[in-house]
Amino acid sequence: MAKYNPIETENKWRERWKKEQYYNVDLNDESRPKFYNLVMFPYPSGDRLHVGHWYNFGPADSFGRYMRMKGYNVFEPMGFDAFGLPAEN
């Protein structure tokens, strides 16, 4: 069995996803059902990221990927701000 090479594997899949435009979203595309998945931004609290950040982000991200694999046109903004407060821009 060949030794696992994470860099090679990552590059292989990144190129495939880029070629197939896997992460491109066309909100006007009526050929596929739409799915809106708001993923909470992992706001830093304390020194660094911790398991609590994954607790919010992981399931939402996984479900969005699952829906994309089922053929949905998934719009998945991360940390979307609709208020435009000067302190947040």
PDB file of N, CA, C and O in Angstrom:
ATOM      1  N   MET A   1       0.841  -1.177   0.000  1.00  0.00           N
ATOM      2  CA  MET A   1       0.000   0.000   0.000  1.00  0.00           C
ATOM      3  C   MET A   1       0.889   1.244   0.000  1.00  0.00           C
ATOM      4  O   MET A   1       1.863   1.324   0.749  1.00  0.00           O
ATOM      5  N   ALA A   2       0.545   2.202  -0.841  1.00  0.00           N
ATOM      6  CA  ALA A   2       1.333   3.428  -0.950  1.00  0.00           C
ATOM      7  C   ALA A   2       1.150   4.292   0.295  1.00  0.00           C
ATOM      8  O   ALA A   2       0.096   4.282   0.932  1.00  0.00           O
ATOM      9  N   LYS A   3       2.195   5.035   0.622  1.00  0.00           N
ATOM     10  CA  LYS A   3       2.138   5.931   1.771  1.00  0.00           C
ATOM     11  C   LYS A   3       1.215   7.113   1.449  1.00  0.00           C
ATOM     12  O   LYS A   3       1.259   7.666   0.350  1.00  0.00           O
ATOM     13  N   TYR A   4       0.396   7.481   2.404  1.00  0.00           N
ATOM     14  CA  TYR A   4      -0.542   8.595   2.230  1.00  0.00           C
ATOM     15  C   TYR A   4       0.221   9.912   2.156  1.00  0.00           C
ATOM     16  O   TYR A   4       1.040  10.222   3.021  1.00  0.00           O
ATOM     17  N   ASN A   5      -0.059  10.675   1.115  1.00  0.00           N
ATOM     18  CA  ASN A   5       0.567  11.979   0.929  1.00  0.00           C
ATOM     19  C   ASN A   5      -0.538  13.038   0.980  1.00  0.00           C
ATOM     20  O   ASN A   5      -1.240  13.234  -0.013  1.00  0.00           O
ATOM     21  N   PRO A   6      -0.707  13.727   2.118  1.00  0.00           N
ATOM     22  CA  PRO A   6      -1.820  14.669   2.248  1.00  0.00           C
ATOM     23  C   PRO A   6      -1.764  15.831   1.259  1.00  0.00           C
ATOM     24  O   PRO A   6      -2.809  16.277   0.787  1.00  0.00           O
ATOM     25  N   ILE A   7      -0.588  16.325   0.938  1.00  0.00           N
ATOM     26  CA  ILE A   7      -0.476  17.450   0.002  1.00  0.00           C
ATOM     27  C   ILE A   7      -0.918  17.022  -1.391  1.00  0.00           C
ATOM     28  O   ILE A   7      -1.645  17.750  -2.068  1.00  0.00           O
ATOM     29  N   GLU A   8      -0.482  15.848  -1.815  1.00  0.00           N
ATOM     30  CA  GLU A   8      -0.867  15.333  -3.132  1.00  0.00           C
ATOM     31  C   GLU A   8      -2.378  15.097  -3.203  1.00  0.00           C
ATOM     32  O   GLU A   8      -3.018  15.437  -4.197  1.00  0.00           O
ATOM     33  N   THR A   9      -2.932  14.522  -2.157  1.00  0.00           N
ATOM     34  CA  THR A   9      -4.369  14.244  -2.110  1.00  0.00           C
ATOM     35  C   THR A   9      -5.172  15.542  -2.133  1.00  0.00           C
ATOM     36  O   THR A   9      -6.159  15.655  -2.861  1.00  0.00           O
ATOM     37  N   GLU A  10      -4.747  16.515  -1.336  1.00  0.00           N
ATOM     38  CA  GLU A  10      -5.438  17.808  -1.294  1.00  0.00           C
ATOM     39  C   GLU A  10      -5.427  18.476  -2.668  1.00  0.00           C
ATOM     40  O   GLU A  10      -6.457  18.965  -3.132  1.00  0.00           O
ATOM     41  N   ASN A  11      -4.267  18.494  -3.313  1.00  0.00           N
ATOM     42  CA  ASN A  11      -4.156  19.117  -4.636  1.00  0.00           C
ATOM     43  C   ASN A  11      -5.014  18.404  -5.675  1.00  0.00           C
ATOM     44  O   ASN A  11      -5.639  19.046  -6.519  1.00  0.00           O
ATOM     45  N   LYS A  12      -5.042  17.078  -5.608  1.00  0.00           N
ATOM     46  CA  LYS A  12      -5.846  16.292  -6.552  1.00  0.00           C
ATOM     47  C   LYS A  12      -7.314  16.694  -6.474  1.00  0.00           C
ATOM     48  O   LYS A  12      -7.940  16.967  -7.498  1.00  0.00           O
ATOM     49  N   TRP A  13      -7.863  16.730  -5.266  1.00  0.00           N
ATOM     50  CA  TRP A  13      -9.281  17.036  -5.109  1.00  0.00           C
ATOM     51  C   TRP A  13      -9.583  18.504  -5.358  1.00  0.00           C
ATOM     52  O   TRP A  13     -10.642  18.837  -5.889  1.00  0.00           O
ATOM     53  N   ARG A  14      -8.667  19.380  -4.985  1.00  0.00           N
ATOM     54  CA  ARG A  14      -8.876  20.804  -5.255  1.00  0.00           C
ATOM     55  C   ARG A  14      -8.978  21.066  -6.755  1.00  0.00           C
ATOM     56  O   ARG A  14      -9.831  21.832  -7.204  1.00  0.00           O
ATOM     57  N   GLU A  15      -8.109  20.430  -7.518  1.00  0.00           N
ATOM     58  CA  GLU A  15      -8.141  20.591  -8.975  1.00  0.00           C
ATOM     59  C   GLU A  15      -9.439  20.047  -9.562  1.00  0.00           C
ATOM     60  O   GLU A  15     -10.018  20.661 -10.459  1.00  0.00           O
ATOM     61  N   ARG A  16      -9.897  18.908  -9.069  1.00  0.00           N
ATOM     62  CA  ARG A  16     -11.151  18.330  -9.572  1.00  0.00           C
ATOM     63  C   ARG A  16     -12.331  19.246  -9.266  1.00  0.00           C
ATOM     64  O   ARG A  16     -13.172  19.493 -10.130  1.00  0.00           O
ATOM     65  N   TRP A  17     -12.390  19.748  -8.035  1.00  0.00           N
ATOM     66  CA  TRP A  17     -13.489  20.637  -7.655  1.00  0.00           C
ATOM     67  C   TRP A  17     -13.452  21.919  -8.474  1.00  0.00           C
ATOM     68  O   TRP A  17     -14.497  22.449  -8.852  1.00  0.00           O
ATOM     69  N   LYS A  18     -12.239  22.423  -8.752  1.00  0.00           N
ATOM     70  CA  LYS A  18     -12.100  23.641  -9.555  1.00  0.00           C
ATOM     71  C   LYS A  18     -12.566  23.388 -10.986  1.00  0.00           C
ATOM     72  O   LYS A  18     -13.280  24.205 -11.567  1.00  0.00           O
ATOM     73  N   LYS A  19     -12.154  22.248 -11.551  1.00  0.00           N
ATOM     74  CA  LYS A  19     -12.522  21.887 -12.923  1.00  0.00           C
ATOM     75  C   LYS A  19     -14.038  21.745 -13.067  1.00  0.00           C
ATOM     76  O   LYS A  19     -14.622  22.206 -14.047  1.00  0.00           O
ATOM     77  N   GLU A  20     -14.654  21.115 -12.101  1.00  0.00           N
ATOM     78  CA  GLU A  20     -16.101  20.882 -12.144  1.00  0.00           C
ATOM     79  C   GLU A  20     -16.910  22.055 -11.580  1.00  0.00           C
ATOM     80  O   GLU A  20     -18.139  21.996 -11.521  1.00  0.00           O
ATOM     81  N   GLN A  21     -16.220  23.113 -11.169  1.00  0.00           N
ATOM     82  CA  GLN A  21     -16.858  24.300 -10.583  1.00  0.00           C
ATOM     83  C   GLN A  21     -17.798  23.905  -9.441  1.00  0.00           C
ATOM     84  O   GLN A  21     -18.925  24.391  -9.339  1.00  0.00           O
ATOM     85  N   TYR A  22     -17.310  23.034  -8.612  1.00  0.00           N
ATOM     86  CA  TYR A  22     -18.088  22.453  -7.521  1.00  0.00           C
ATOM     87  C   TYR A  22     -18.603  23.501  -6.541  1.00  0.00           C
ATOM     88  O   TYR A  22     -19.712  23.378  -6.022  1.00  0.00           O
ATOM     89  N   TYR A  23     -17.802  24.526  -6.290  1.00  0.00           N
ATOM     90  CA  TYR A  23     -18.191  25.530  -5.304  1.00  0.00           C
ATOM     91  C   TYR A  23     -18.742  26.812  -5.921  1.00  0.00           C
ATOM     92  O   TYR A  23     -18.954  27.790  -5.205  1.00  0.00           O
ATOM     93  N   ASN A  24     -18.980  26.831  -7.231  1.00  0.00           N
ATOM     94  CA  ASN A  24     -19.611  27.995  -7.853  1.00  0.00           C
ATOM     95  C   ASN A  24     -21.114  27.938  -7.615  1.00  0.00           C
ATOM     96  O   ASN A  24     -21.727  26.875  -7.711  1.00  0.00           O
ATOM     97  N   VAL A  25     -21.691  29.075  -7.307  1.00  0.00           N
ATOM     98  CA  VAL A  25     -23.124  29.147  -7.038  1.00  0.00           C
ATOM     99  C   VAL A  25     -23.748  30.170  -7.978  1.00  0.00           C
ATOM    100  O   VAL A  25     -23.300  31.314  -8.052  1.00  0.00           O
ATOM    101  N   ASP A  26     -24.779  29.752  -8.687  1.00  0.00           N
ATOM    102  CA  ASP A  26     -25.552  30.657  -9.533  1.00  0.00           C
ATOM    103  C   ASP A  26     -26.966  30.694  -8.960  1.00  0.00           C
ATOM    104  O   ASP A  26     -27.747  29.763  -9.156  1.00  0.00           O
ATOM    105  N   LEU A  27     -27.285  31.766  -8.259  1.00  0.00           N
ATOM    106  CA  LEU A  27     -28.589  31.853  -7.606  1.00  0.00           C
ATOM    107  C   LEU A  27     -29.744  31.966  -8.592  1.00  0.00           C
ATOM    108  O   LEU A  27     -30.903  31.814  -8.206  1.00  0.00           O
ATOM    109  N   ASN A  28     -29.442  32.231  -9.858  1.00  0.00           N
ATOM    110  CA  ASN A  28     -30.487  32.304 -10.888  1.00  0.00           C
ATOM    111  C   ASN A  28     -30.682  30.981 -11.617  1.00  0.00           C
ATOM    112  O   ASN A  28     -31.546  30.882 -12.489  1.00  0.00           O
ATOM    113  N   ASP A  29     -29.900  29.969 -11.279  1.00  0.00           N
ATOM    114  CA  ASP A  29     -29.994  28.655 -11.919  1.00  0.00           C
ATOM    115  C   ASP A  29     -31.260  27.948 -11.434  1.00  0.00           C
ATOM    116  O   ASP A  29     -31.379  27.613 -10.255  1.00  0.00           O
ATOM    117  N   GLU A  30     -32.191  27.728 -12.339  1.00  0.00           N
ATOM    118  CA  GLU A  30     -33.458  27.071 -11.988  1.00  0.00           C
ATOM    119  C   GLU A  30     -33.420  25.564 -12.250  1.00  0.00           C
ATOM    120  O   GLU A  30     -34.400  24.868 -11.982  1.00  0.00           O
ATOM    121  N   SER A  31     -32.298  25.052 -12.771  1.00  0.00           N
ATOM    122  CA  SER A  31     -32.226  23.631 -13.122  1.00  0.00           C
ATOM    123  C   SER A  31     -32.022  22.733 -11.902  1.00  0.00           C
ATOM    124  O   SER A  31     -32.280  21.531 -11.966  1.00  0.00           O
ATOM    125  N   ARG A  32     -31.565  23.306 -10.803  1.00  0.00           N
ATOM    126  CA  ARG A  32     -31.352  22.527  -9.581  1.00  0.00           C
ATOM    127  C   ARG A  32     -32.084  23.198  -8.423  1.00  0.00           C
ATOM    128  O   ARG A  32     -32.227  24.421  -8.406  1.00  0.00           O
ATOM    129  N   PRO A  33     -32.543  22.415  -7.467  1.00  0.00           N
ATOM    130  CA  PRO A  33     -33.188  23.032  -6.304  1.00  0.00           C
ATOM    131  C   PRO A  33     -32.163  23.831  -5.494  1.00  0.00           C
ATOM    132  O   PRO A  33     -30.991  23.465  -5.418  1.00  0.00           O
ATOM    133  N   LYS A  34     -32.628  24.921  -4.898  1.00  0.00           N
ATOM    134  CA  LYS A  34     -31.745  25.779  -4.113  1.00  0.00           C
ATOM    135  C   LYS A  34     -31.751  25.358  -2.650  1.00  0.00           C
ATOM    136  O   LYS A  34     -32.748  24.858  -2.129  1.00  0.00           O
ATOM    137  N   PHE A  35     -30.610  25.573  -2.005  1.00  0.00           N
ATOM    138  CA  PHE A  35     -30.505  25.325  -0.568  1.00  0.00           C
ATOM    139  C   PHE A  35     -29.632  26.412   0.028  1.00  0.00           C
ATOM    140  O   PHE A  35     -28.483  26.584  -0.378  1.00  0.00           O
ATOM    141  N   TYR A  36     -30.174  27.149   0.993  1.00  0.00           N
ATOM    142  CA  TYR A  36     -29.449  28.218   1.671  1.00  0.00           C
ATOM    143  C   TYR A  36     -28.965  27.684   3.005  1.00  0.00           C
ATOM    144  O   TYR A  36     -29.764  27.222   3.820  1.00  0.00           O
ATOM    145  N   ASN A  37     -27.668  27.743   3.231  1.00  0.00           N
ATOM    146  CA  ASN A  37     -27.078  27.199   4.448  1.00  0.00           C
ATOM    147  C   ASN A  37     -26.192  28.263   5.084  1.00  0.00           C
ATOM    148  O   ASN A  37     -25.063  28.484   4.645  1.00  0.00           O
ATOM    149  N   LEU A  38     -26.707  28.920   6.118  1.00  0.00           N
ATOM    150  CA  LEU A  38     -25.933  29.954   6.800  1.00  0.00           C
ATOM    151  C   LEU A  38     -25.015  29.295   7.818  1.00  0.00           C
ATOM    152  O   LEU A  38     -25.475  28.682   8.781  1.00  0.00           O
ATOM    153  N   VAL A  39     -23.729  29.427   7.597  1.00  0.00           N
ATOM    154  CA  VAL A  39     -22.733  28.838   8.496  1.00  0.00           C
ATOM    155  C   VAL A  39     -22.220  29.931   9.418  1.00  0.00           C
ATOM    156  O   VAL A  39     -21.773  30.985   8.966  1.00  0.00           O
ATOM    157  N   MET A  40     -22.289  29.666  10.705  1.00  0.00           N
ATOM    158  CA  MET A  40     -21.850  30.657  11.676  1.00  0.00           C
ATOM    159  C   MET A  40     -20.337  30.826  11.636  1.00  0.00           C
ATOM    160  O   MET A  40     -19.594  29.844  11.646  1.00  0.00           O
ATOM    161  N   PHE A  41     -19.890  32.064  11.590  1.00  0.00           N
ATOM    162  CA  PHE A  41     -18.460  32.355  11.596  1.00  0.00           C
ATOM    163  C   PHE A  41     -17.891  32.008  12.968  1.00  0.00           C
ATOM    164  O   PHE A  41     -18.469  32.386  13.987  1.00  0.00           O
ATOM    165  N   PRO A  42     -16.761  31.292  13.008  1.00  0.00           N
ATOM    166  CA  PRO A  42     -16.169  30.929  14.306  1.00  0.00           C
ATOM    167  C   PRO A  42     -15.457  32.128  14.936  1.00  0.00           C
ATOM    168  O   PRO A  42     -14.238  32.261  14.826  1.00  0.00           O
ATOM    169  N   TYR A  43     -16.218  32.988  15.588  1.00  0.00           N
ATOM    170  CA  TYR A  43     -15.646  34.189  16.197  1.00  0.00           C
ATOM    171  C   TYR A  43     -14.593  33.814  17.230  1.00  0.00           C
ATOM    172  O   TYR A  43     -14.811  32.919  18.046  1.00  0.00           O
ATOM    173  N   PRO A  44     -13.467  34.488  17.198  1.00  0.00           N
ATOM    174  CA  PRO A  44     -12.418  34.169  18.164  1.00  0.00           C
ATOM    175  C   PRO A  44     -12.827  34.611  19.567  1.00  0.00           C
ATOM    176  O   PRO A  44     -13.223  35.757  19.782  1.00  0.00           O
ATOM    177  N   SER A  45     -12.726  33.709  20.487  1.00  0.00           N
ATOM    178  CA  SER A  45     -12.963  34.039  21.885  1.00  0.00           C
ATOM    179  C   SER A  45     -11.802  33.441  22.667  1.00  0.00           C
ATOM    180  O   SER A  45     -11.595  32.227  22.663  1.00  0.00           O
ATOM    181  N   GLY A  46     -11.073  34.277  23.315  1.00  0.00           N
ATOM    182  CA  GLY A  46      -9.883  33.790  23.995  1.00  0.00           C
ATOM    183  C   GLY A  46      -8.689  33.834  23.056  1.00  0.00           C
ATOM    184  O   GLY A  46      -8.650  34.630  22.118  1.00  0.00           O
ATOM    185  N   ASP A  47      -7.735  32.985  23.312  1.00  0.00           N
ATOM    186  CA  ASP A  47      -6.477  32.978  22.554  1.00  0.00           C
ATOM    187  C   ASP A  47      -6.597  32.369  21.173  1.00  0.00           C
ATOM    188  O   ASP A  47      -5.984  32.852  20.221  1.00  0.00           O
ATOM    189  N   ARG A  48      -7.389  31.302  21.060  1.00  0.00           N
ATOM    190  CA  ARG A  48      -7.356  30.503  19.830  1.00  0.00           C
ATOM    191  C   ARG A  48      -8.683  29.784  19.630  1.00  0.00           C
ATOM    192  O   ARG A  48      -9.592  29.854  20.456  1.00  0.00           O
ATOM    193  N   LEU A  49      -8.755  29.096  18.510  1.00  0.00           N
ATOM    194  CA  LEU A  49      -9.938  28.278  18.251  1.00  0.00           C
ATOM    195  C   LEU A  49      -9.961  27.087  19.194  1.00  0.00           C
ATOM    196  O   LEU A  49      -8.910  26.597  19.608  1.00  0.00           O
ATOM    197  N   HIS A  50     -11.141  26.626  19.529  1.00  0.00           N
ATOM    198  CA  HIS A  50     -11.277  25.458  20.393  1.00  0.00           C
ATOM    199  C   HIS A  50     -12.452  24.615  19.901  1.00  0.00           C
ATOM    200  O   HIS A  50     -13.097  24.974  18.916  1.00  0.00           O
ATOM    201  N   VAL A  51     -12.734  23.513  20.567  1.00  0.00           N
ATOM    202  CA  VAL A  51     -13.747  22.564  20.107  1.00  0.00           C
ATOM    203  C   VAL A  51     -15.138  23.201  20.038  1.00  0.00           C
ATOM    204  O   VAL A  51     -15.971  22.754  19.249  1.00  0.00           O
ATOM    205  N   GLY A  52     -15.403  24.212  20.828  1.00  0.00           N
ATOM    206  CA  GLY A  52     -16.693  24.894  20.772  1.00  0.00           C
ATOM    207  C   GLY A  52     -16.941  25.557  19.427  1.00  0.00           C
ATOM    208  O   GLY A  52     -18.084  25.650  18.980  1.00  0.00           O
ATOM    209  N   HIS A  53     -15.874  26.020  18.776  1.00  0.00           N
ATOM    210  CA  HIS A  53     -16.022  26.604  17.448  1.00  0.00           C
ATOM    211  C   HIS A  53     -16.458  25.526  16.454  1.00  0.00           C
ATOM    212  O   HIS A  53     -17.337  25.761  15.626  1.00  0.00           O
ATOM    213  N   TRP A  54     -15.850  24.363  16.538  1.00  0.00           N
ATOM    214  CA  TRP A  54     -16.232  23.266  15.649  1.00  0.00           C
ATOM    215  C   TRP A  54     -17.675  22.851  15.911  1.00  0.00           C
ATOM    216  O   TRP A  54     -18.398  22.500  14.978  1.00  0.00           O
ATOM    217  N   TYR A  55     -18.094  22.887  17.158  1.00  0.00           N
ATOM    218  CA  TYR A  55     -19.434  22.445  17.529  1.00  0.00           C
ATOM    219  C   TYR A  55     -20.505  23.196  16.737  1.00  0.00           C
ATOM    220  O   TYR A  55     -21.536  22.620  16.392  1.00  0.00           O
ATOM    221  N   ASN A  56     -20.267  24.473  16.450  1.00  0.00           N
ATOM    222  CA  ASN A  56     -21.209  25.263  15.649  1.00  0.00           C
ATOM    223  C   ASN A  56     -20.947  25.128  14.157  1.00  0.00           C
ATOM    224  O   ASN A  56     -21.884  25.009  13.367  1.00  0.00           O
ATOM    225  N   PHE A  57     -19.688  25.147  13.772  1.00  0.00           N
ATOM    226  CA  PHE A  57     -19.336  25.178  12.353  1.00  0.00           C
ATOM    227  C   PHE A  57     -19.421  23.804  11.686  1.00  0.00           C
ATOM    228  O   PHE A  57     -19.950  23.693  10.580  1.00  0.00           O
ATOM    229  N   GLY A  58     -18.919  22.778  12.327  1.00  0.00           N
ATOM    230  CA  GLY A  58     -18.799  21.442  11.728  1.00  0.00           C
ATOM    231  C   GLY A  58     -20.089  20.860  11.176  1.00  0.00           C
ATOM    232  O   GLY A  58     -20.133  20.492  10.002  1.00  0.00           O
ATOM    233  N   PRO A  59     -21.140  20.763  11.982  1.00  0.00           N
ATOM    234  CA  PRO A  59     -22.382  20.174  11.468  1.00  0.00           C
ATOM    235  C   PRO A  59     -23.007  20.969  10.320  1.00  0.00           C
ATOM    236  O   PRO A  59     -23.496  20.375   9.359  1.00  0.00           O
ATOM    237  N   ALA A  60     -22.997  22.303  10.406  1.00  0.00           N
ATOM    238  CA  ALA A  60     -23.585  23.122   9.335  1.00  0.00           C
ATOM    239  C   ALA A  60     -22.796  22.960   8.044  1.00  0.00           C
ATOM    240  O   ALA A  60     -23.381  22.819   6.970  1.00  0.00           O
ATOM    241  N   ASP A  61     -21.472  22.980   8.143  1.00  0.00           N
ATOM    242  CA  ASP A  61     -20.633  22.814   6.959  1.00  0.00           C
ATOM    243  C   ASP A  61     -20.831  21.430   6.344  1.00  0.00           C
ATOM    244  O   ASP A  61     -20.943  21.299   5.125  1.00  0.00           O
ATOM    245  N   SER A  62     -20.872  20.407   7.180  1.00  0.00           N
ATOM    246  CA  SER A  62     -21.063  19.037   6.687  1.00  0.00           C
ATOM    247  C   SER A  62     -22.407  18.880   5.988  1.00  0.00           C
ATOM    248  O   SER A  62     -22.494  18.225   4.949  1.00  0.00           O
ATOM    249  N   PHE A  63     -23.456  19.477   6.553  1.00  0.00           N
ATOM    250  CA  PHE A  63     -24.776  19.358   5.944  1.00  0.00           C
ATOM    251  C   PHE A  63     -24.827  20.085   4.604  1.00  0.00           C
ATOM    252  O   PHE A  63     -25.460  19.603   3.665  1.00  0.00           O
ATOM    253  N   GLY A  64     -24.172  21.234   4.505  1.00  0.00           N
ATOM    254  CA  GLY A  64     -24.106  21.951   3.230  1.00  0.00           C
ATOM    255  C   GLY A  64     -23.404  21.127   2.164  1.00  0.00           C
ATOM    256  O   GLY A  64     -23.841  21.092   1.013  1.00  0.00           O
ATOM    257  N   ARG A  65     -22.323  20.467   2.539  1.00  0.00           N
ATOM    258  CA  ARG A  65     -21.597  19.608   1.594  1.00  0.00           C
ATOM    259  C   ARG A  65     -22.457  18.421   1.173  1.00  0.00           C
ATOM    260  O   ARG A  65     -22.452  18.024   0.008  1.00  0.00           O
ATOM    261  N   TYR A  66     -23.192  17.862   2.123  1.00  0.00           N
ATOM    262  CA  TYR A  66     -24.089  16.742   1.832  1.00  0.00           C
ATOM    263  C   TYR A  66     -25.158  17.157   0.816  1.00  0.00           C
ATOM    264  O   TYR A  66     -25.436  16.426  -0.134  1.00  0.00           O
ATOM    265  N   MET A  67     -25.748  18.324   1.023  1.00  0.00           N
ATOM    266  CA  MET A  67     -26.785  18.801   0.104  1.00  0.00           C
ATOM    267  C   MET A  67     -26.201  19.080  -1.280  1.00  0.00           C
ATOM    268  O   MET A  67     -26.864  18.851  -2.292  1.00  0.00           O
ATOM    269  N   ARG A  68     -24.975  19.569  -1.325  1.00  0.00           N
ATOM    270  CA  ARG A  68     -24.312  19.815  -2.617  1.00  0.00           C
ATOM    271  C   ARG A  68     -24.107  18.488  -3.347  1.00  0.00           C
ATOM    272  O   ARG A  68     -24.304  18.409  -4.560  1.00  0.00           O
ATOM    273  N   MET A  69     -23.711  17.445  -2.613  1.00  0.00           N
ATOM    274  CA  MET A  69     -23.514  16.130  -3.237  1.00  0.00           C
ATOM    275  C   MET A  69     -24.834  15.535  -3.717  1.00  0.00           C
ATOM    276  O   MET A  69     -24.843  14.708  -4.629  1.00  0.00           O
ATOM    277  N   LYS A  70     -25.945  15.947  -3.114  1.00  0.00           N
ATOM    278  CA  LYS A  70     -27.265  15.474  -3.546  1.00  0.00           C
ATOM    279  C   LYS A  70     -27.785  16.248  -4.748  1.00  0.00           C
ATOM    280  O   LYS A  70     -28.875  15.964  -5.246  1.00  0.00           O
ATOM    281  N   GLY A  71     -27.003  17.237  -5.224  1.00  0.00           N
ATOM    282  CA  GLY A  71     -27.381  17.960  -6.427  1.00  0.00           C
ATOM    283  C   GLY A  71     -27.999  19.326  -6.210  1.00  0.00           C
ATOM    284  O   GLY A  71     -28.413  19.975  -7.172  1.00  0.00           O
ATOM    285  N   TYR A  72     -28.070  19.772  -4.976  1.00  0.00           N
ATOM    286  CA  TYR A  72     -28.644  21.085  -4.704  1.00  0.00           C
ATOM    287  C   TYR A  72     -27.657  22.191  -5.062  1.00  0.00           C
ATOM    288  O   TYR A  72     -26.442  21.998  -5.012  1.00  0.00           O
ATOM    289  N   ASN A  73     -28.193  23.343  -5.420  1.00  0.00           N
ATOM    290  CA  ASN A  73     -27.406  24.546  -5.656  1.00  0.00           C
ATOM    291  C   ASN A  73     -27.285  25.226  -4.289  1.00  0.00           C
ATOM    292  O   ASN A  73     -28.187  25.954  -3.874  1.00  0.00           O
ATOM    293  N   VAL A  74     -26.179  24.990  -3.597  1.00  0.00           N
ATOM    294  CA  VAL A  74     -26.028  25.413  -2.205  1.00  0.00           C
ATOM    295  C   VAL A  74     -25.345  26.771  -2.107  1.00  0.00           C
ATOM    296  O   VAL A  74     -24.217  26.949  -2.567  1.00  0.00           O
ATOM    297  N   PHE A  75     -26.041  27.721  -1.503  1.00  0.00           N
ATOM    298  CA  PHE A  75     -25.465  29.024  -1.188  1.00  0.00           C
ATOM    299  C   PHE A  75     -25.104  28.983   0.285  1.00  0.00           C
ATOM    300  O   PHE A  75     -25.978  28.841   1.140  1.00  0.00           O
ATOM    301  N   GLU A  76     -23.819  29.107   0.581  1.00  0.00           N
ATOM    302  CA  GLU A  76     -23.329  28.898   1.940  1.00  0.00           C
ATOM    303  C   GLU A  76     -22.414  30.047   2.373  1.00  0.00           C
ATOM    304  O   GLU A  76     -21.199  29.872   2.471  1.00  0.00           O
ATOM    305  N   PRO A  77     -23.006  31.233   2.634  1.00  0.00           N
ATOM    306  CA  PRO A  77     -22.160  32.335   3.084  1.00  0.00           C
ATOM    307  C   PRO A  77     -21.683  32.084   4.506  1.00  0.00           C
ATOM    308  O   PRO A  77     -22.405  31.510   5.321  1.00  0.00           O
ATOM    309  N   MET A  78     -20.486  32.510   4.792  1.00  0.00           N
ATOM    310  CA  MET A  78     -19.941  32.319   6.135  1.00  0.00           C
ATOM    311  C   MET A  78     -19.789  33.677   6.801  1.00  0.00           C
ATOM    312  O   MET A  78     -19.113  34.560   6.274  1.00  0.00           O
ATOM    313  N   GLY A  79     -20.411  33.840   7.943  1.00  0.00           N
ATOM    314  CA  GLY A  79     -20.300  35.091   8.666  1.00  0.00           C
ATOM    315  C   GLY A  79     -20.944  36.250   7.930  1.00  0.00           C
ATOM    316  O   GLY A  79     -20.396  37.353   7.919  1.00  0.00           O
ATOM    317  N   PHE A  80     -22.081  36.026   7.322  1.00  0.00           N
ATOM    318  CA  PHE A  80     -22.778  37.040   6.532  1.00  0.00           C
ATOM    319  C   PHE A  80     -23.280  38.169   7.435  1.00  0.00           C
ATOM    320  O   PHE A  80     -23.893  37.911   8.471  1.00  0.00           O
ATOM    321  N   ASP A  81     -23.021  39.417   7.045  1.00  0.00           N
ATOM    322  CA  ASP A  81     -23.471  40.574   7.811  1.00  0.00           C
ATOM    323  C   ASP A  81     -24.436  41.385   6.962  1.00  0.00           C
ATOM    324  O   ASP A  81     -24.040  41.945   5.940  1.00  0.00           O
ATOM    325  N   ALA A  82     -25.681  41.455   7.367  1.00  0.00           N
ATOM    326  CA  ALA A  82     -26.686  42.178   6.601  1.00  0.00           C
ATOM    327  C   ALA A  82     -26.932  43.583   7.138  1.00  0.00           C
ATOM    328  O   ALA A  82     -27.736  44.324   6.573  1.00  0.00           O
ATOM    329  N   PHE A  83     -26.258  43.959   8.216  1.00  0.00           N
ATOM    330  CA  PHE A  83     -26.551  45.236   8.858  1.00  0.00           C
ATOM    331  C   PHE A  83     -25.577  46.343   8.472  1.00  0.00           C
ATOM    332  O   PHE A  83     -25.949  47.516   8.495  1.00  0.00           O
ATOM    333  N   GLY A  84     -24.341  46.001   8.120  1.00  0.00           N
ATOM    334  CA  GLY A  84     -23.370  46.983   7.664  1.00  0.00           C
ATOM    335  C   GLY A  84     -22.985  48.010   8.708  1.00  0.00           C
ATOM    336  O   GLY A  84     -22.760  49.174   8.377  1.00  0.00           O
ATOM    337  N   LEU A  85     -22.906  47.603   9.952  1.00  0.00           N
ATOM    338  CA  LEU A  85     -22.493  48.537  10.988  1.00  0.00           C
ATOM    339  C   LEU A  85     -21.036  48.935  10.761  1.00  0.00           C
ATOM    340  O   LEU A  85     -20.209  48.079  10.446  1.00  0.00           O
ATOM    341  N   PRO A  86     -20.707  50.226  10.917  1.00  0.00           N
ATOM    342  CA  PRO A  86     -19.337  50.671  10.650  1.00  0.00           C
ATOM    343  C   PRO A  86     -18.276  49.875  11.411  1.00  0.00           C
ATOM    344  O   PRO A  86     -17.193  49.632  10.879  1.00  0.00           O
ATOM    345  N   ALA A  87     -18.568  49.471  12.636  1.00  0.00           N
ATOM    346  CA  ALA A  87     -17.582  48.730  13.424  1.00  0.00           C
ATOM    347  C   ALA A  87     -17.342  47.332  12.873  1.00  0.00           C
ATOM    348  O   ALA A  87     -16.318  46.717  13.170  1.00  0.00           O
ATOM    349  N   GLU A  88     -18.279  46.821  12.070  1.00  0.00           N
ATOM    350  CA  GLU A  88     -18.152  45.463  11.542  1.00  0.00           C
ATOM    351  C   GLU A  88     -17.601  45.434  10.129  1.00  0.00           C
ATOM    352  O   GLU A  88     -17.303  44.358   9.610  1.00  0.00           O
ATOM    353  N   ASN A  89     -17.459  46.583   9.500  1.00  0.00           N
ATOM    354  CA  ASN A  89     -16.967  46.624   8.114  1.00  0.00           C
ATOM    355  C   ASN A  89     -15.458  46.598   8.060  1.00  0.00           C
ATOM    356  O   ASN A  89     -14.878  46.626   6.974  1.00  0.00           O
TER     357      ASN A  89
END
